[in-house]
Amino acid sequence: MENKVHSSENSGKDFTLSALLDRLLSYVAELVSKPLQSGLIYFLAGLLPALFIGWMLFPMALYSRQMQPINFSHALHLDPEVVDTIEGDTEQERCLYCHAFLDDGTFVGIPRIDSCMECHDDPDNPLGETLAEEKLLKEYVAYEREIPWLVYSRQPDNVYFSHIAMVKMGEMACETCHGDHAKTDQLPLYRKNRLTGYSINIWGKNISGYKTNTWDRMKMDDCADCHTEKGVEENNACFVCHK
């Protein structure tokens, strides 16, 4: 009988201790979870505005926006039915008529005013009726003054990039890296980094690195990926482009 009584008492004590232990553990878990929950809220409250500021507001403040001195319609000049003085059977050949290579392989880049004057040579007899051509003739052709174009692709002095290696040796089309400008009537805004002085086009339009087109960003890993795909991994060496 005594054994049964002691057994009942022990069972009651064990149950009470277990209940207390469970309550204690629950209380501790509650104390721990509250700081974690509040900490997570504070973390997200700081992270989300930081991402918005860093990826949206900061680039807007970092880059200035400027119009080119005059507008240029690639679509108009590359239409053989409108402009028949630009030679070339294909769109690529017509691009290279103005953006040509010299005999030593140097890329001319933006044409000089004398190239424009091959067609636009008489300020009193314009070929078209656009305000851009009027400004070209009166402010630049009449005085044989170079147009102060804002160059989207100007690189730092220690960077060397060979267009002829891509176009001639690599047989790449211009629009692969630059987009299909042949169908554009307006020149894009020139967006200059206020700190470095360079165009956003040489770093990448998206600060996050995300891209939907090849020309959305031009970073070293993009070049390396293409070299690897083409089987010329040796061109991924640093000093191929950086002098």
LINVENFEN-V862613 format. One record per backbone hydrogen bond with DSSP energy under -1.0 kcal/mol. NH is the residue of the N-H (numbers start at 1). CO is the residue of the C=O. If there is no record, write none. Layout:
NH_CO ; NH_CO
This chain:
5_1 ; 6_2 ; 7_3 ; 8_4 ; 9_5 ; 10_6 ; 11_7 ; 12_8 ; 13_9 ; 14_10 ; 15_11 ; 16_12 ; 17_13 ; 18_14 ; 19_15 ; 20_16 ; 21_17 ; 22_18 ; 23_19 ; 24_20 ; 25_21 ; 26_22 ; 27_23 ; 28_24 ; 29_25 ; 30_26 ; 31_27 ; 32_28 ; 33_29 ; 34_30 ; 35_31 ; 36_32 ; 37_33 ; 38_34 ; 39_35 ; 40_36 ; 41_37 ; 42_38 ; 43_39 ; 44_40 ; 45_41 ; 46_42 ; 47_43 ; 48_44 ; 50_46 ; 51_47 ; 52_48 ; 53_49 ; 54_50 ; 55_51 ; 56_52 ; 57_52 ; 58_53 ; 60_56 ; 61_57 ; 62_58 ; 63_59 ; 64_192 ; 66_190 ; 75_184 ; 77_73 ; 78_74 ; 79_76 ; 82_79 ; 83_79 ; 94_90 ; 95_91 ; 96_92 ; 99_95 ; 100_98 ; 102_106 ; 105_102 ; 108_100 ; 115_112 ; 116_112 ; 117_113 ; 119_116 ; 120_116 ; 121_119 ; 125_122 ; 134_130 ; 135_131 ; 136_132 ; 137_133 ; 138_134 ; 139_135 ; 140_136 ; 141_136 ; 142_137 ; 144_141 ; 145_140 ; 149_147 ; 159_156 ; 160_241 ; 167_163 ; 168_164 ; 169_164 ; 170_165 ; 172_166 ; 176_173 ; 177_174 ; 178_174 ; 179_175 ; 181_179 ; 183_180 ; 184_181 ; 190_66 ; 192_64 ; 193_198 ; 194_62 ; 197_193 ; 200_191 ; 202_199 ; 203_200 ; 204_200 ; 205_216 ; 209_206 ; 216_213 ; 217_214 ; 222_219 ; 223_219 ; 224_220 ; 225_221 ; 226_222 ; 227_223 ; 228_224 ; 229_225 ; 230_226 ; 232_227 ; 235_232 ; 236_233 ; 237_234 ; 240_237 ; 241_238 ; 242_238 ; 243_158
